């Protein structure tokens, strides 16, 4: 993100600008922005994290987080919005990491939609975070442009700050890895398998699919909920994201 800067925000005018930015990104009226300026003001005043990314003096992204459990060791990043394709999201996350480490925090958590491939790649591969928990319809139905009326299933990602951020790489598949959910010409198909390491495919573009084929989008939501959600509930661990389109999951008791 050449020429851009990220800084903490303190002024009401800045919070107003972030609220408008979020409304534009999520496609909501300004009065129904995903985060109000007043809430940001309160969080910032209480010592939590509110930051904006600027390019040539123009706001291009922002992030809001607050301290979480365990007390004194964790921060929860509630919302991050940025213009796409410019490295803004990564700049915000790295700034957030520095902010948290300066306060001796050990991890940052956040939620994301497990069906969106680019978010899964960003979180797992570029940052090295790992899914910890599957939350069914966490925020209820959401009618903004991004979520398109879909149920708000989320995965909690945890970013360990005590280890260096790994360089982006390719997730290698262990011998014997097998699909438990496959993308079969755009539709989800479950595959019974006893493999120790299983693969959970994602749709090519769930956001577009919500508009063009809501039935298929719904089928994907339920299939990923049953497979990935079920695996995490059983104690399985997501160990990677293969070819930008599938989770690599190690079942409980499986050897590395």
C-alpha positions as CSV (number, residue, x, y, z in Angstrom):
1,X,0.0,0.0,0.0
2,X,2.4,2.7,-1.2
3,X,2.1,6.0,0.4
4,X,-0.5,4.9,3.0
5,X,-0.4,5.4,6.7
6,X,-2.3,3.7,9.6
7,X,-2.9,5.6,12.8
8,X,-5.1,5.5,15.9
9,X,-8.2,7.7,15.8
10,X,-9.3,10.0,18.6
11,X,-11.6,12.7,17.1
12,X,-15.3,12.5,16.5
13,X,-14.9,13.7,13.0
14,X,-12.7,10.7,12.3
15,X,-15.2,8.3,13.8
16,X,-17.9,9.9,11.6
17,X,-15.8,9.3,8.5
18,X,-15.2,5.6,9.5
19,X,-18.9,5.0,10.1
20,X,-19.6,6.4,6.6
21,X,-16.8,4.3,5.1
22,X,-18.3,1.2,6.7
23,X,-21.8,2.0,5.4
24,X,-20.4,2.3,1.9
25,X,-18.5,-1.0,2.1
26,X,-21.4,-3.0,3.5
27,X,-24.0,-1.2,1.3
28,X,-26.2,0.2,4.1
29,X,-27.7,3.6,4.7
30,X,-25.4,5.8,6.7
31,X,-27.8,5.7,9.7
32,X,-27.5,1.9,9.7
33,X,-23.7,1.6,9.4
34,X,-22.3,-1.6,10.9
35,X,-20.5,0.6,13.5
36,X,-21.7,4.0,14.8
37,X,-19.3,6.9,15.5
38,X,-20.6,7.0,19.1
39,X,-19.7,3.4,19.8
40,X,-16.2,4.0,18.3
41,X,-15.8,7.1,20.5
42,X,-16.7,5.1,23.6
43,X,-14.3,2.3,22.8
44,X,-11.4,4.6,21.9
45,X,-11.9,6.6,25.1
46,X,-11.9,3.4,27.2
47,X,-8.5,2.5,25.7
48,X,-9.5,0.1,23.0
49,X,-8.4,0.0,19.4
50,X,-9.8,2.2,16.7
51,X,-7.5,2.9,13.7
52,X,-7.8,4.3,10.2
53,X,-5.7,3.8,7.0
54,X,-5.1,6.8,4.8
55,X,-3.7,7.2,1.4
56,X,-2.9,10.7,0.2
57,X,-5.0,12.0,3.1
58,X,-8.1,9.9,2.1
59,X,-9.6,7.3,4.5
60,X,-9.3,3.9,2.7
61,X,-9.8,1.5,5.6
62,X,-10.5,1.2,9.3
63,X,-10.5,-1.3,12.1
64,X,-12.1,-1.5,15.5
65,X,-11.2,-3.9,18.3
66,X,-11.5,-4.3,22.1
67,X,-9.9,-6.2,24.9
68,X,-11.3,-9.8,25.4
69,X,-10.9,-13.0,27.3
70,X,-8.5,-14.0,28.8
71,X,-8.2,-10.6,30.4
72,X,-4.8,-9.1,29.8
73,X,-3.8,-11.5,27.1
74,X,-6.3,-11.1,24.3
75,X,-7.9,-8.6,21.9
76,X,-11.0,-9.2,19.8
77,X,-11.0,-7.4,16.4
78,X,-14.6,-6.7,15.9
79,X,-14.8,-5.1,12.4
80,X,-12.3,-4.2,9.7
81,X,-13.3,-2.7,6.4
82,X,-11.1,-1.6,3.5
83,X,-10.9,-0.8,-0.2
84,X,-10.0,-4.1,-1.9
85,X,-6.9,-4.9,-3.9
86,X,-4.6,-2.3,-2.3
87,X,-3.1,-4.1,0.7
88,X,-5.1,-2.0,3.1
89,X,-6.5,-4.9,5.1
90,X,-3.0,-6.3,5.6
91,X,-1.6,-2.9,6.7
92,X,-4.4,-2.6,9.2
93,X,-3.8,-6.1,10.6
94,X,-0.1,-5.5,11.0
95,X,-0.7,-2.2,12.7
96,X,-3.2,-4.0,15.0
97,X,-0.6,-6.6,15.8
98,X,2.0,-4.0,16.8
99,X,-0.6,-2.2,18.9
100,X,-1.5,-5.4,20.7
101,X,2.1,-6.5,21.2
102,X,3.0,-3.1,22.7
103,X,0.3,-3.9,25.4
104,X,1.8,-7.4,25.9
105,X,-1.2,-9.2,24.5
106,X,-0.6,-12.7,23.2
107,X,-3.4,-13.2,20.7
108,X,-5.9,-11.4,18.5
109,X,-9.2,-13.1,17.6
110,X,-11.9,-12.2,15.1
111,X,-14.8,-13.8,13.3
112,X,-15.2,-14.2,9.5
113,X,-17.6,-15.9,7.1
114,X,-16.0,-19.4,6.4
115,X,-17.6,-19.5,3.0
116,X,-15.6,-16.5,1.6
117,X,-12.5,-17.9,0.0
118,X,-10.4,-14.7,-0.1
119,X,-11.0,-14.1,3.6
120,X,-10.1,-17.7,4.5
121,X,-6.9,-17.3,2.4
122,X,-6.0,-14.0,4.0
123,X,-6.6,-15.2,7.6
124,X,-5.0,-18.6,7.3
125,X,-2.2,-18.2,4.7
126,X,-1.2,-14.5,4.8
127,X,-1.5,-14.0,8.5
128,X,-1.1,-17.5,9.9
129,X,-4.3,-17.4,12.1
130,X,-6.2,-20.6,12.8
131,X,-9.9,-21.3,13.2
132,X,-10.9,-22.2,16.7
133,X,-14.7,-22.4,16.8
134,X,-17.7,-22.5,14.5
135,X,-20.6,-20.2,15.4
136,X,-24.0,-20.8,13.8
137,X,-25.9,-17.7,12.8
138,X,-23.8,-15.6,15.1
139,X,-25.4,-12.3,14.2
140,X,-28.7,-13.6,12.9
141,X,-29.8,-12.9,9.3
142,X,-28.0,-10.0,7.8
143,X,-29.5,-8.0,4.9
144,X,-26.6,-5.8,3.8
145,X,-25.0,-6.0,0.4
146,X,-22.2,-8.3,1.5
147,X,-24.2,-10.9,3.4
148,X,-27.3,-10.7,1.1
149,X,-29.8,-12.0,3.6
150,X,-27.8,-15.2,4.4
151,X,-27.4,-16.6,7.9
152,X,-24.4,-15.2,9.6
153,X,-22.4,-18.3,10.4
154,X,-18.9,-17.3,11.5
155,X,-15.6,-19.0,12.4
156,X,-13.5,-17.6,15.2
157,X,-10.0,-17.1,14.0
158,X,-7.1,-16.8,16.6
159,X,-3.8,-15.1,15.7
160,X,-0.9,-16.1,18.0
161,X,1.2,-13.0,18.5
162,X,4.0,-14.9,20.3
163,X,5.3,-16.4,17.0
164,X,6.4,-14.6,13.9
165,X,3.8,-14.1,11.1
166,X,4.7,-16.8,8.6
167,X,5.5,-15.9,5.0
168,X,2.7,-16.9,2.6
169,X,3.2,-20.4,1.3
170,X,1.5,-23.4,-0.1
171,X,-0.3,-25.8,2.1
172,X,1.0,-29.3,1.4
173,X,-1.4,-32.1,1.6
174,X,-0.4,-35.2,3.6
175,X,-0.7,-38.6,2.1
176,X,-4.1,-40.0,2.4
177,X,-5.9,-36.7,2.6
178,X,-9.5,-37.0,1.3
179,X,-12.5,-34.8,0.6
180,X,-15.3,-34.7,3.1
181,X,-17.0,-31.9,1.2
182,X,-16.4,-31.4,-2.5
183,X,-17.3,-28.7,-5.0
184,X,-19.1,-30.7,-7.6
185,X,-19.7,-28.4,-10.6
186,X,-20.8,-25.6,-8.3
187,X,-22.8,-27.6,-5.8
188,X,-21.7,-29.1,-2.5
189,X,-21.4,-32.8,-2.3
190,X,-20.5,-34.6,1.0
191,X,-18.2,-37.6,0.7
192,X,-18.0,-40.2,3.5
193,X,-14.4,-40.9,4.5
194,X,-12.4,-42.1,7.5
195,X,-9.3,-40.2,6.4
196,X,-7.3,-38.6,9.3
197,X,-6.9,-35.4,7.2
198,X,-9.9,-34.2,5.3
199,X,-10.6,-31.4,2.8
200,X,-13.6,-29.0,2.9
201,X,-14.1,-27.3,-0.4
202,X,-15.7,-23.9,-0.8
203,X,-17.9,-22.4,-3.5
204,X,-16.1,-20.2,-6.1
205,X,-17.9,-17.0,-5.1
206,X,-20.5,-17.3,-2.4
207,X,-21.3,-13.5,-2.5
208,X,-22.2,-13.7,-6.2
209,X,-24.1,-17.0,-5.7
210,X,-26.4,-15.4,-3.1
211,X,-27.7,-13.2,-5.9
212,X,-27.7,-15.6,-8.8
213,X,-28.8,-18.9,-7.1
214,X,-29.9,-18.5,-3.5
215,X,-30.8,-22.2,-3.3
216,X,-27.2,-23.2,-4.1
217,X,-25.9,-20.6,-1.6
218,X,-28.1,-22.0,1.1
219,X,-27.0,-25.5,0.3
220,X,-23.3,-24.4,0.7
221,X,-24.1,-22.7,4.0
222,X,-25.6,-25.9,5.4
223,X,-23.0,-28.2,4.0
224,X,-20.1,-26.2,5.4
225,X,-21.9,-25.8,8.7
226,X,-22.4,-29.6,9.0
227,X,-18.8,-30.6,7.9
228,X,-16.5,-27.8,9.0
229,X,-18.6,-26.9,12.0
230,X,-19.0,-30.6,13.0
231,X,-15.3,-31.2,12.7
232,X,-14.4,-28.3,14.9
233,X,-17.0,-29.3,17.4
234,X,-15.3,-32.7,17.6
235,X,-12.0,-31.2,18.3
236,X,-10.5,-31.2,14.8
237,X,-7.9,-28.6,13.8
238,X,-7.7,-26.6,10.6
239,X,-4.1,-26.8,9.6
240,X,-4.1,-25.0,6.3
241,X,-6.0,-23.7,3.2
242,X,-5.1,-25.5,0.0
243,X,-5.1,-23.8,-3.5
244,X,-7.2,-20.9,-2.1
245,X,-10.3,-23.1,-2.2
246,X,-10.4,-25.7,0.5
247,X,-9.8,-26.1,4.2
248,X,-7.3,-28.8,5.3
249,X,-8.6,-30.3,8.6
250,X,-6.8,-32.8,10.9
251,X,-9.2,-35.0,12.9
252,X,-8.7,-35.5,16.6
253,X,-6.0,-38.0,17.4
254,X,-4.5,-37.8,13.9
255,X,-0.7,-37.6,13.7
256,X,0.9,-34.6,12.1
